[in-house]
Amino acid sequence: MHPQPSNADPPKPKPVSEVVKVTRRENADEMPARQSKKASKQTSSKKTSQPKAESPLDSFLSSLGLEKYSISFQAEEVDMAALRHMTDGDLKALGIPMGPRKKIILALESRA
């Protein structure tokens, strides 16, 4: 076996950070155009965005102090009609802890 000379190593690829820097330098002249586009998008989105009305489910959760779980119900498209039919196991499957599950179930039973 012959040892390979040290100068025969293949060239190493540049780190990603160097590649990104080169790309950013090449596109530097496009920056003002991009910024003006972003500004116009922000302006138009401010005009069209309106605060959402609170849903009955959100109101129900807020009344129990459980508004932080609202996102879990929204992700699974659960509304008040669906919540009335949910069991403890269903709520558990949504990731709702035991204490809040009991509060929800007791509140639903008292409303019935």
Residue, then its C-alpha position, 0 to 999 in steps of 0.5 A: m500500500h502506498p500512502q497518498p500524497s497530502n496534496a491529492d485531497p479533493p477540494k472541500p465544498k464551501p460552508v453553507s454560510e459562504v454560499v448564502k453570503v454570495t447569493r445575498r450580494e448578487n441580489a443586493d441591487e434588488m433589495p429596494a424593490r423587495q422592500s417596496k413590495k413588502a410595504s404595499k402588502q403590509t398596507s393592504s393587509k392592514k386595510t382588509s384585516q378585521p378582528k374576528a368575532e368571538s365564537p360561542l366555543d371561545s366564549f364558553l372556554s373563556s368563561l371557564g378560564l380555558e381560552k388557551y385551549s381554543i387553538s386545539f379545538q380550532a385545529e380539529e374544527v370543533d364547534m359548540a355543537a360538536l363539543r356537546h357530543m364529545t366524551d372525556g376520551d375525545l377531549k383527552a385525544l385533543g390533548i386537553p389535560m384532566g383538570p380542564r376536561k373535567k371543567i368542560i364536561l361539568a359545565l356542559e352537563s350543567r347547561a343541558 
